[in-house]
Amino acid sequence: MSLTAPITSLFNARRIAIARCALSAAIAARGDYPVISDDAVIELLADLRHFCAARRIDFEKCDRMADAHFETEIAGGR
């Protein structure tokens, strides 16, 4: 095992914590029951789609780029 694995795990743990905070904030803003679930993620993604539409941001492009970033990050890249 290289030193890269623990460092990568730390970076991904931070990313997970950031996502949890964003999801919790969205749940609180909607006034929903505070349970992180598939439905909560779906609602946040739908809200982000609405936001992107209003701001004329290409959600599909952002989603593709996010997928590419995720694949790189999960493989150990930054």
PDB file of N, CA, C and O in Angstrom:
ATOM      1  N   MET A   1       0.844  -1.180   0.000  1.00  0.00           N
ATOM      2  CA  MET A   1       0.000   0.000   0.000  1.00  0.00           C
ATOM      3  C   MET A   1       0.885   1.237   0.000  1.00  0.00           C
ATOM      4  O   MET A   1       1.833   1.330   0.780  1.00  0.00           O
ATOM      5  N   SER A   2       0.581   2.163  -0.855  1.00  0.00           N
ATOM      6  CA  SER A   2       1.379   3.376  -0.949  1.00  0.00           C
ATOM      7  C   SER A   2       0.820   4.454  -0.042  1.00  0.00           C
ATOM      8  O   SER A   2      -0.268   4.312   0.518  1.00  0.00           O
ATOM      9  N   LEU A   3       1.571   5.526   0.095  1.00  0.00           N
ATOM     10  CA  LEU A   3       1.094   6.665   0.878  1.00  0.00           C
ATOM     11  C   LEU A   3      -0.091   7.347   0.211  1.00  0.00           C
ATOM     12  O   LEU A   3      -0.857   8.057   0.863  1.00  0.00           O
ATOM     13  N   THR A   4      -0.235   7.129  -1.087  1.00  0.00           N
ATOM     14  CA  THR A   4      -1.312   7.779  -1.821  1.00  0.00           C
ATOM     15  C   THR A   4      -2.688   7.315  -1.343  1.00  0.00           C
ATOM     16  O   THR A   4      -3.619   8.119  -1.293  1.00  0.00           O
ATOM     17  N   ALA A   5      -2.835   6.041  -0.994  1.00  0.00           N
ATOM     18  CA  ALA A   5      -4.140   5.515  -0.593  1.00  0.00           C
ATOM     19  C   ALA A   5      -4.732   6.254   0.607  1.00  0.00           C
ATOM     20  O   ALA A   5      -5.886   6.677   0.537  1.00  0.00           O
ATOM     21  N   PRO A   6      -3.982   6.429   1.719  1.00  0.00           N
ATOM     22  CA  PRO A   6      -4.568   7.167   2.843  1.00  0.00           C
ATOM     23  C   PRO A   6      -4.885   8.618   2.493  1.00  0.00           C
ATOM     24  O   PRO A   6      -5.896   9.163   2.936  1.00  0.00           O
ATOM     25  N   ILE A   7      -4.022   9.236   1.703  1.00  0.00           N
ATOM     26  CA  ILE A   7      -4.268  10.632   1.307  1.00  0.00           C
ATOM     27  C   ILE A   7      -5.528  10.705   0.462  1.00  0.00           C
ATOM     28  O   ILE A   7      -6.363  11.585   0.668  1.00  0.00           O
ATOM     29  N   THR A   8      -5.675   9.782  -0.495  1.00  0.00           N
ATOM     30  CA  THR A   8      -6.872   9.740  -1.334  1.00  0.00           C
ATOM     31  C   THR A   8      -8.107   9.529  -0.493  1.00  0.00           C
ATOM     32  O   THR A   8      -9.130  10.173  -0.724  1.00  0.00           O
ATOM     33  N   SER A   9      -8.031   8.634   0.484  1.00  0.00           N
ATOM     34  CA  SER A   9      -9.170   8.387   1.367  1.00  0.00           C
ATOM     35  C   SER A   9      -9.562   9.643   2.126  1.00  0.00           C
ATOM     36  O   SER A   9     -10.749   9.912   2.313  1.00  0.00           O
ATOM     37  N   LEU A  10      -8.568  10.418   2.565  1.00  0.00           N
ATOM     38  CA  LEU A  10      -8.857  11.668   3.263  1.00  0.00           C
ATOM     39  C   LEU A  10      -9.563  12.661   2.352  1.00  0.00           C
ATOM     40  O   LEU A  10     -10.537  13.297   2.757  1.00  0.00           O
ATOM     41  N   PHE A  11      -9.074  12.796   1.123  1.00  0.00           N
ATOM     42  CA  PHE A  11      -9.712  13.718   0.186  1.00  0.00           C
ATOM     43  C   PHE A  11     -11.146  13.285  -0.099  1.00  0.00           C
ATOM     44  O   PHE A  11     -12.048  14.122  -0.134  1.00  0.00           O
ATOM     45  N   ASN A  12     -11.368  11.983  -0.304  1.00  0.00           N
ATOM     46  CA  ASN A  12     -12.716  11.502  -0.594  1.00  0.00           C
ATOM     47  C   ASN A  12     -13.606  11.607   0.632  1.00  0.00           C
ATOM     48  O   ASN A  12     -14.798  11.885   0.500  1.00  0.00           O
ATOM     49  N   ALA A  13     -13.057  11.391   1.820  1.00  0.00           N
ATOM     50  CA  ALA A  13     -13.851  11.564   3.047  1.00  0.00           C
ATOM     51  C   ALA A  13     -14.295  13.021   3.177  1.00  0.00           C
ATOM     52  O   ALA A  13     -15.414  13.292   3.612  1.00  0.00           O
ATOM     53  N   ARG A  14     -13.439  13.940   2.809  1.00  0.00           N
ATOM     54  CA  ARG A  14     -13.797  15.363   2.841  1.00  0.00           C
ATOM     55  C   ARG A  14     -14.897  15.656   1.836  1.00  0.00           C
ATOM     56  O   ARG A  14     -15.833  16.398   2.132  1.00  0.00           O
ATOM     57  N   ARG A  15     -14.786  15.072   0.642  1.00  0.00           N
ATOM     58  CA  ARG A  15     -15.813  15.267  -0.384  1.00  0.00           C
ATOM     59  C   ARG A  15     -17.162  14.736   0.096  1.00  0.00           C
ATOM     60  O   ARG A  15     -18.198  15.363  -0.129  1.00  0.00           O
ATOM     61  N   ILE A  16     -17.145  13.589   0.751  1.00  0.00           N
ATOM     62  CA  ILE A  16     -18.374  12.996   1.278  1.00  0.00           C
ATOM     63  C   ILE A  16     -18.971  13.901   2.346  1.00  0.00           C
ATOM     64  O   ILE A  16     -20.185  14.100   2.389  1.00  0.00           O
ATOM     65  N   ALA A  17     -18.123  14.446   3.202  1.00  0.00           N
ATOM     66  CA  ALA A  17     -18.601  15.351   4.256  1.00  0.00           C
ATOM     67  C   ALA A  17     -19.225  16.614   3.658  1.00  0.00           C
ATOM     68  O   ALA A  17     -20.247  17.094   4.146  1.00  0.00           O
ATOM     69  N   ILE A  18     -18.615  17.143   2.612  1.00  0.00           N
ATOM     70  CA  ILE A  18     -19.156  18.336   1.943  1.00  0.00           C
ATOM     71  C   ILE A  18     -20.521  18.016   1.334  1.00  0.00           C
ATOM     72  O   ILE A  18     -21.458  18.804   1.453  1.00  0.00           O
ATOM     73  N   ALA A  19     -20.627  16.867   0.687  1.00  0.00           N
ATOM     74  CA  ALA A  19     -21.903  16.465   0.083  1.00  0.00           C
ATOM     75  C   ALA A  19     -22.971  16.273   1.157  1.00  0.00           C
ATOM     76  O   ALA A  19     -24.125  16.655   0.965  1.00  0.00           O
ATOM     77  N   ARG A  20     -22.585  15.682   2.287  1.00  0.00           N
ATOM     78  CA  ARG A  20     -23.536  15.485   3.389  1.00  0.00           C
ATOM     79  C   ARG A  20     -24.040  16.836   3.896  1.00  0.00           C
ATOM     80  O   ARG A  20     -25.228  16.986   4.183  1.00  0.00           O
ATOM     81  N   CYS A  21     -23.153  17.808   4.005  1.00  0.00           N
ATOM     82  CA  CYS A  21     -23.552  19.157   4.444  1.00  0.00           C
ATOM     83  C   CYS A  21     -24.515  19.793   3.448  1.00  0.00           C
ATOM     84  O   CYS A  21     -25.519  20.385   3.845  1.00  0.00           O
ATOM     85  N   ALA A  22     -24.214  19.674   2.162  1.00  0.00           N
ATOM     86  CA  ALA A  22     -25.085  20.247   1.135  1.00  0.00           C
ATOM     87  C   ALA A  22     -26.455  19.584   1.166  1.00  0.00           C
ATOM     88  O   ALA A  22     -27.477  20.260   1.053  1.00  0.00           O
ATOM     89  N   LEU A  23     -26.478  18.274   1.318  1.00  0.00           N
ATOM     90  CA  LEU A  23     -27.733  17.549   1.360  1.00  0.00           C
ATOM     91  C   LEU A  23     -28.531  17.917   2.607  1.00  0.00           C
ATOM     92  O   LEU A  23     -29.744  18.114   2.536  1.00  0.00           O
ATOM     93  N   SER A  24     -27.858  18.010   3.733  1.00  0.00           N
ATOM     94  CA  SER A  24     -28.530  18.402   4.985  1.00  0.00           C
ATOM     95  C   SER A  24     -29.096  19.814   4.884  1.00  0.00           C
ATOM     96  O   SER A  24     -30.196  20.080   5.368  1.00  0.00           O
ATOM     97  N   ALA A  25     -28.345  20.720   4.255  1.00  0.00           N
ATOM     98  CA  ALA A  25     -28.822  22.099   4.077  1.00  0.00           C
ATOM     99  C   ALA A  25     -30.059  22.126   3.184  1.00  0.00           C
ATOM    100  O   ALA A  25     -30.999  22.874   3.454  1.00  0.00           O
ATOM    101  N   ALA A  26     -30.066  21.321   2.127  1.00  0.00           N
ATOM    102  CA  ALA A  26     -31.225  21.277   1.233  1.00  0.00           C
ATOM    103  C   ALA A  26     -32.445  20.718   1.959  1.00  0.00           C
ATOM    104  O   ALA A  26     -33.553  21.230   1.803  1.00  0.00           O
ATOM    105  N   ILE A  27     -32.242  19.673   2.750  1.00  0.00           N
ATOM    106  CA  ILE A  27     -33.339  19.090   3.521  1.00  0.00           C
ATOM    107  C   ILE A  27     -33.910  20.133   4.483  1.00  0.00           C
ATOM    108  O   ILE A  27     -35.126  20.282   4.596  1.00  0.00           O
ATOM    109  N   ALA A  28     -33.033  20.845   5.165  1.00  0.00           N
ATOM    110  CA  ALA A  28     -33.469  21.866   6.124  1.00  0.00           C
ATOM    111  C   ALA A  28     -34.192  23.009   5.413  1.00  0.00           C
ATOM    112  O   ALA A  28     -35.204  23.506   5.909  1.00  0.00           O
ATOM    113  N   ALA A  29     -33.682  23.425   4.264  1.00  0.00           N
ATOM    114  CA  ALA A  29     -34.307  24.529   3.526  1.00  0.00           C
ATOM    115  C   ALA A  29     -35.709  24.165   3.056  1.00  0.00           C
ATOM    116  O   ALA A  29     -36.591  25.023   3.015  1.00  0.00           O
ATOM    117  N   ARG A  30     -35.922  22.895   2.699  1.00  0.00           N
ATOM    118  CA  ARG A  30     -37.248  22.445   2.271  1.00  0.00           C
ATOM    119  C   ARG A  30     -38.167  22.169   3.451  1.00  0.00           C
ATOM    120  O   ARG A  30     -39.388  22.123   3.300  1.00  0.00           O
ATOM    121  N   GLY A  31     -37.572  21.984   4.630  1.00  0.00           N
ATOM    122  CA  GLY A  31     -38.364  21.660   5.806  1.00  0.00           C
ATOM    123  C   GLY A  31     -38.793  20.205   5.839  1.00  0.00           C
ATOM    124  O   GLY A  31     -39.762  19.843   6.508  1.00  0.00           O
ATOM    125  N   ASP A  32     -38.056  19.370   5.105  1.00  0.00           N
ATOM    126  CA  ASP A  32     -38.371  17.942   5.068  1.00  0.00           C
ATOM    127  C   ASP A  32     -37.926  17.243   6.341  1.00  0.00           C
ATOM    128  O   ASP A  32     -37.144  17.777   7.127  1.00  0.00           O
ATOM    129  N   TYR A  33     -38.440  16.050   6.519  1.00  0.00           N
ATOM    130  CA  TYR A  33     -37.985  15.205   7.612  1.00  0.00           C
ATOM    131  C   TYR A  33     -36.487  14.960   7.405  1.00  0.00           C
ATOM    132  O   TYR A  33     -36.081  14.538   6.322  1.00  0.00           O
ATOM    133  N   PRO A  34     -35.673  15.214   8.410  1.00  0.00           N
ATOM    134  CA  PRO A  34     -34.215  15.208   8.230  1.00  0.00           C
ATOM    135  C   PRO A  34     -33.577  13.816   8.125  1.00  0.00           C
ATOM    136  O   PRO A  34     -32.778  13.422   8.975  1.00  0.00           O
ATOM    137  N   VAL A  35     -33.937  13.093   7.085  1.00  0.00           N
ATOM    138  CA  VAL A  35     -33.334  11.787   6.841  1.00  0.00           C
ATOM    139  C   VAL A  35     -32.649  11.822   5.480  1.00  0.00           C
ATOM    140  O   VAL A  35     -33.260  12.171   4.470  1.00  0.00           O
ATOM    141  N   ILE A  36     -31.393  11.463   5.473  1.00  0.00           N
ATOM    142  CA  ILE A  36     -30.671  11.384   4.208  1.00  0.00           C
ATOM    143  C   ILE A  36     -31.025  10.041   3.577  1.00  0.00           C
ATOM    144  O   ILE A  36     -30.769   8.979   4.144  1.00  0.00           O
ATOM    145  N   SER A  37     -31.621  10.118   2.387  1.00  0.00           N
ATOM    146  CA  SER A  37     -32.106   8.927   1.703  1.00  0.00           C
ATOM    147  C   SER A  37     -32.018   9.140   0.192  1.00  0.00           C
ATOM    148  O   SER A  37     -31.620  10.206  -0.277  1.00  0.00           O
ATOM    149  N   ASP A  38     -32.393   8.117  -0.550  1.00  0.00           N
ATOM    150  CA  ASP A  38     -32.449   8.254  -2.006  1.00  0.00           C
ATOM    151  C   ASP A  38     -33.342   9.424  -2.398  1.00  0.00           C
ATOM    152  O   ASP A  38     -32.992  10.221  -3.268  1.00  0.00           O
ATOM    153  N   ASP A  39     -34.501   9.518  -1.747  1.00  0.00           N
ATOM    154  CA  ASP A  39     -35.440  10.597  -2.077  1.00  0.00           C
ATOM    155  C   ASP A  39     -34.833  11.971  -1.835  1.00  0.00           C
ATOM    156  O   ASP A  39     -35.057  12.892  -2.621  1.00  0.00           O
ATOM    157  N   ALA A  40     -34.068  12.119  -0.759  1.00  0.00           N
ATOM    158  CA  ALA A  40     -33.436  13.404  -0.463  1.00  0.00           C
ATOM    159  C   ALA A  40     -32.416  13.766  -1.544  1.00  0.00           C
ATOM    160  O   ALA A  40     -32.321  14.926  -1.947  1.00  0.00           O
ATOM    161  N   VAL A  41     -31.663  12.785  -2.007  1.00  0.00           N
ATOM    162  CA  VAL A  41     -30.687  13.029  -3.083  1.00  0.00           C
ATOM    163  C   VAL A  41     -31.424  13.393  -4.365  1.00  0.00           C
ATOM    164  O   VAL A  41     -31.027  14.325  -5.064  1.00  0.00           O
ATOM    165  N   ILE A  42     -32.487  12.669  -4.676  1.00  0.00           N
ATOM    166  CA  ILE A  42     -33.269  12.950  -5.885  1.00  0.00           C
ATOM    167  C   ILE A  42     -33.835  14.365  -5.840  1.00  0.00           C
ATOM    168  O   ILE A  42     -33.778  15.089  -6.834  1.00  0.00           O
ATOM    169  N   GLU A  43     -34.376  14.760  -4.699  1.00  0.00           N
ATOM    170  CA  GLU A  43     -34.930  16.116  -4.563  1.00  0.00           C
ATOM    171  C   GLU A  43     -33.853  17.184  -4.753  1.00  0.00           C
ATOM    172  O   GLU A  43     -34.089  18.198  -5.408  1.00  0.00           O
ATOM    173  N   LEU A  44     -32.678  16.955  -4.181  1.00  0.00           N
ATOM    174  CA  LEU A  44     -31.587  17.923  -4.352  1.00  0.00           C
ATOM    175  C   LEU A  44     -31.163  18.004  -5.816  1.00  0.00           C
ATOM    176  O   LEU A  44     -30.935  19.097  -6.333  1.00  0.00           O
ATOM    177  N   LEU A  45     -31.056  16.867  -6.483  1.00  0.00           N
ATOM    178  CA  LEU A  45     -30.697  16.887  -7.905  1.00  0.00           C
ATOM    179  C   LEU A  45     -31.762  17.600  -8.738  1.00  0.00           C
ATOM    180  O   LEU A  45     -31.437  18.348  -9.660  1.00  0.00           O
ATOM    181  N   ALA A  46     -33.025  17.364  -8.413  1.00  0.00           N
ATOM    182  CA  ALA A  46     -34.102  18.062  -9.130  1.00  0.00           C
ATOM    183  C   ALA A  46     -34.025  19.566  -8.877  1.00  0.00           C
ATOM    184  O   ALA A  46     -34.204  20.364  -9.797  1.00  0.00           O
ATOM    185  N   ASP A  47     -33.757  19.955  -7.624  1.00  0.00           N
ATOM    186  CA  ASP A  47     -33.602  21.376  -7.300  1.00  0.00           C
ATOM    187  C   ASP A  47     -32.432  21.980  -8.072  1.00  0.00           C
ATOM    188  O   ASP A  47     -32.522  23.108  -8.557  1.00  0.00           O
ATOM    189  N   LEU A  48     -31.352  21.244  -8.185  1.00  0.00           N
ATOM    190  CA  LEU A  48     -30.195  21.735  -8.943  1.00  0.00           C
ATOM    191  C   LEU A  48     -30.530  21.882 -10.421  1.00  0.00           C
ATOM    192  O   LEU A  48     -30.060  22.812 -11.076  1.00  0.00           O
ATOM    193  N   ARG A  49     -31.337  20.970 -10.948  1.00  0.00           N
ATOM    194  CA  ARG A  49     -31.782  21.103 -12.344  1.00  0.00           C
ATOM    195  C   ARG A  49     -32.591  22.385 -12.527  1.00  0.00           C
ATOM    196  O   ARG A  49     -32.399  23.109 -13.504  1.00  0.00           O
ATOM    197  N   HIS A  50     -33.496  22.665 -11.587  1.00  0.00           N
ATOM    198  CA  HIS A  50     -34.284  23.905 -11.655  1.00  0.00           C
ATOM    199  C   HIS A  50     -33.367  25.124 -11.604  1.00  0.00           C
ATOM    200  O   HIS A  50     -33.534  26.075 -12.368  1.00  0.00           O
ATOM    201  N   PHE A  51     -32.397  25.081 -10.692  1.00  0.00           N
ATOM    202  CA  PHE A  51     -31.450  26.188 -10.556  1.00  0.00           C
ATOM    203  C   PHE A  51     -30.693  26.404 -11.866  1.00  0.00           C
ATOM    204  O   PHE A  51     -30.568  27.530 -12.348  1.00  0.00           O
ATOM    205  N   CYS A  52     -30.193  25.310 -12.428  1.00  0.00           N
ATOM    206  CA  CYS A  52     -29.441  25.410 -13.682  1.00  0.00           C
ATOM    207  C   CYS A  52     -30.307  25.955 -14.809  1.00  0.00           C
ATOM    208  O   CYS A  52     -29.848  26.777 -15.603  1.00  0.00           O
ATOM    209  N   ALA A  53     -31.547  25.507 -14.883  1.00  0.00           N
ATOM    210  CA  ALA A  53     -32.446  26.002 -15.927  1.00  0.00           C
ATOM    211  C   ALA A  53     -32.660  27.507 -15.780  1.00  0.00           C
ATOM    212  O   ALA A  53     -32.649  28.244 -16.766  1.00  0.00           O
ATOM    213  N   ALA A  54     -32.853  27.950 -14.547  1.00  0.00           N
ATOM    214  CA  ALA A  54     -33.077  29.379 -14.302  1.00  0.00           C
ATOM    215  C   ALA A  54     -31.841  30.212 -14.635  1.00  0.00           C
ATOM    216  O   ALA A  54     -31.954  31.349 -15.095  1.00  0.00           O
ATOM    217  N   ARG A  55     -30.669  29.641 -14.400  1.00  0.00           N
ATOM    218  CA  ARG A  55     -29.419  30.376 -14.644  1.00  0.00           C
ATOM    219  C   ARG A  55     -28.823  30.088 -16.017  1.00  0.00           C
ATOM    220  O   ARG A  55     -27.754  30.598 -16.354  1.00  0.00           O
ATOM    221  N   ARG A  56     -29.515  29.269 -16.811  1.00  0.00           N
ATOM    222  CA  ARG A  56     -29.041  28.860 -18.139  1.00  0.00           C
ATOM    223  C   ARG A  56     -27.681  28.161 -18.058  1.00  0.00           C
ATOM    224  O   ARG A  56     -26.778  28.427 -18.851  1.00  0.00           O
ATOM    225  N   ILE A  57     -27.563  27.273 -17.090  1.00  0.00           N
ATOM    226  CA  ILE A  57     -26.382  26.427 -16.924  1.00  0.00           C
ATOM    227  C   ILE A  57     -26.748  25.054 -17.469  1.00  0.00           C
ATOM    228  O   ILE A  57     -27.825  24.535 -17.175  1.00  0.00           O
ATOM    229  N   ASP A  58     -25.870  24.470 -18.252  1.00  0.00           N
ATOM    230  CA  ASP A  58     -26.116  23.169 -18.864  1.00  0.00           C
ATOM    231  C   ASP A  58     -25.923  22.062 -17.819  1.00  0.00           C
ATOM    232  O   ASP A  58     -24.803  21.612 -17.581  1.00  0.00           O
ATOM    233  N   PHE A  59     -27.027  21.630 -17.202  1.00  0.00           N
ATOM    234  CA  PHE A  59     -26.951  20.620 -16.152  1.00  0.00           C
ATOM    235  C   PHE A  59     -26.363  19.318 -16.681  1.00  0.00           C
ATOM    236  O   PHE A  59     -25.536  18.703 -16.007  1.00  0.00           O
ATOM    237  N   GLU A  60     -26.765  18.891 -17.856  1.00  0.00           N
ATOM    238  CA  GLU A  60     -26.265  17.624 -18.412  1.00  0.00           C
ATOM    239  C   GLU A  60     -24.751  17.663 -18.583  1.00  0.00           C
ATOM    240  O   GLU A  60     -24.064  16.686 -18.284  1.00  0.00           O
ATOM    241  N   LYS A  61     -24.235  18.784 -19.062  1.00  0.00           N
ATOM    242  CA  LYS A  61     -22.788  18.931 -19.220  1.00  0.00           C
ATOM    243  C   LYS A  61     -22.114  18.887 -17.849  1.00  0.00           C
ATOM    244  O   LYS A  61     -21.098  18.215 -17.670  1.00  0.00           O
ATOM    245  N   CYS A  62     -22.680  19.599 -16.896  1.00  0.00           N
ATOM    246  CA  CYS A  62     -22.123  19.592 -15.542  1.00  0.00           C
ATOM    247  C   CYS A  62     -22.124  18.178 -14.967  1.00  0.00           C
ATOM    248  O   CYS A  62     -21.161  17.763 -14.323  1.00  0.00           O
ATOM    249  N   ASP A  63     -23.210  17.442 -15.203  1.00  0.00           N
ATOM    250  CA  ASP A  63     -23.318  16.072 -14.709  1.00  0.00           C
ATOM    251  C   ASP A  63     -22.256  15.173 -15.340  1.00  0.00           C
ATOM    252  O   ASP A  63     -21.641  14.361 -14.648  1.00  0.00           O
ATOM    253  N   ARG A  64     -22.041  15.309 -16.629  1.00  0.00           N
ATOM    254  CA  ARG A  64     -20.991  14.514 -17.306  1.00  0.00           C
ATOM    255  C   ARG A  64     -19.613  14.844 -16.742  1.00  0.00           C
ATOM    256  O   ARG A  64     -18.803  13.950 -16.500  1.00  0.00           O
ATOM    257  N   MET A  65     -19.354  16.133 -16.536  1.00  0.00           N
ATOM    258  CA  MET A  65     -18.062  16.543 -15.989  1.00  0.00           C
ATOM    259  C   MET A  65     -17.899  16.048 -14.549  1.00  0.00           C
ATOM    260  O   MET A  65     -16.811  15.627 -14.154  1.00  0.00           O
ATOM    261  N   ALA A  66     -18.975  16.098 -13.772  1.00  0.00           N
ATOM    262  CA  ALA A  66     -18.929  15.607 -12.395  1.00  0.00           C
ATOM    263  C   ALA A  66     -18.624  14.110 -12.383  1.00  0.00           C
ATOM    264  O   ALA A  66     -17.868  13.634 -11.536  1.00  0.00           O
ATOM    265  N   ASP A  67     -19.209  13.374 -13.319  1.00  0.00           N
ATOM    266  CA  ASP A  67     -18.942  11.937 -13.412  1.00  0.00           C
ATOM    267  C   ASP A  67     -17.468  11.688 -13.727  1.00  0.00           C
ATOM    268  O   ASP A  67     -16.850  10.794 -13.151  1.00  0.00           O
ATOM    269  N   ALA A  68     -16.917  12.468 -14.628  1.00  0.00           N
ATOM    270  CA  ALA A  68     -15.496  12.330 -14.965  1.00  0.00           C
ATOM    271  C   ALA A  68     -14.616  12.658 -13.761  1.00  0.00           C
ATOM    272  O   ALA A  68     -13.632  11.965 -13.500  1.00  0.00           O
ATOM    273  N   HIS A  69     -14.967  13.705 -13.035  1.00  0.00           N
ATOM    274  CA  HIS A  69     -14.209  14.064 -11.824  1.00  0.00           C
ATOM    275  C   HIS A  69     -14.291  12.938 -10.796  1.00  0.00           C
ATOM    276  O   HIS A  69     -13.287  12.569 -10.187  1.00  0.00           O
ATOM    277  N   PHE A  70     -15.499  12.394 -10.608  1.00  0.00           N
ATOM    278  CA  PHE A  70     -15.687  11.308  -9.655  1.00  0.00           C
ATOM    279  C   PHE A  70     -14.819  10.108 -10.014  1.00  0.00           C
ATOM    280  O   PHE A  70     -14.149   9.538  -9.152  1.00  0.00           O
ATOM    281  N   GLU A  71     -14.833   9.732 -11.273  1.00  0.00           N
ATOM    282  CA  GLU A  71     -14.034   8.570 -11.703  1.00  0.00           C
ATOM    283  C   GLU A  71     -12.547   8.799 -11.425  1.00  0.00           C
ATOM    284  O   GLU A  71     -11.847   7.884 -10.989  1.00  0.00           O
ATOM    285  N   THR A  72     -12.068  10.014 -11.676  1.00  0.00           N
ATOM    286  CA  THR A  72     -10.672  10.350 -11.415  1.00  0.00           C
ATOM    287  C   THR A  72     -10.386  10.305  -9.913  1.00  0.00           C
ATOM    288  O   THR A  72      -9.379   9.747  -9.479  1.00  0.00           O
ATOM    289  N   GLU A  73     -11.278  10.896  -9.135  1.00  0.00           N
ATOM    290  CA  GLU A  73     -11.081  10.974  -7.680  1.00  0.00           C
ATOM    291  C   GLU A  73     -11.147   9.601  -7.022  1.00  0.00           C
ATOM    292  O   GLU A  73     -10.351   9.302  -6.132  1.00  0.00           O
ATOM    293  N   ILE A  74     -12.071   8.780  -7.444  1.00  0.00           N
ATOM    294  CA  ILE A  74     -12.224   7.459  -6.846  1.00  0.00           C
ATOM    295  C   ILE A  74     -11.037   6.559  -7.191  1.00  0.00           C
ATOM    296  O   ILE A  74     -10.713   5.626  -6.456  1.00  0.00           O
ATOM    297  N   ALA A  75     -10.398   6.857  -8.323  1.00  0.00           N
ATOM    298  CA  ALA A  75      -9.229   6.090  -8.757  1.00  0.00           C
ATOM    299  C   ALA A  75      -7.943   6.580  -8.092  1.00  0.00           C
ATOM    300  O   ALA A  75      -6.872   6.006  -8.290  1.00  0.00           O
ATOM    301  N   GLY A  76      -8.061   7.646  -7.303  1.00  0.00           N
ATOM    302  CA  GLY A  76      -6.894   8.127  -6.591  1.00  0.00           C
ATOM    303  C   GLY A  76      -6.344   9.454  -7.068  1.00  0.00           C
ATOM    304  O   GLY A  76      -5.371   9.957  -6.507  1.00  0.00           O
ATOM    305  N   GLY A  77      -6.941  10.023  -8.080  1.00  0.00           N
ATOM    306  CA  GLY A  77      -6.494  11.340  -8.544  1.00  0.00           C
ATOM    307  C   GLY A  77      -7.172  12.442  -7.771  1.00  0.00           C
ATOM    308  O   GLY A  77      -8.088  12.193  -6.987  1.00  0.00           O
ATOM    309  N   ARG A  78      -6.727  13.649  -7.991  1.00  0.00           N
ATOM    310  CA  ARG A  78      -7.330  14.790  -7.311  1.00  0.00           C
ATOM    311  C   ARG A  78      -8.197  15.505  -8.293  1.00  0.00           C
ATOM    312  O   ARG A  78      -8.818  16.511  -7.950  1.00  0.00           O
TER     313      ARG A  78
END
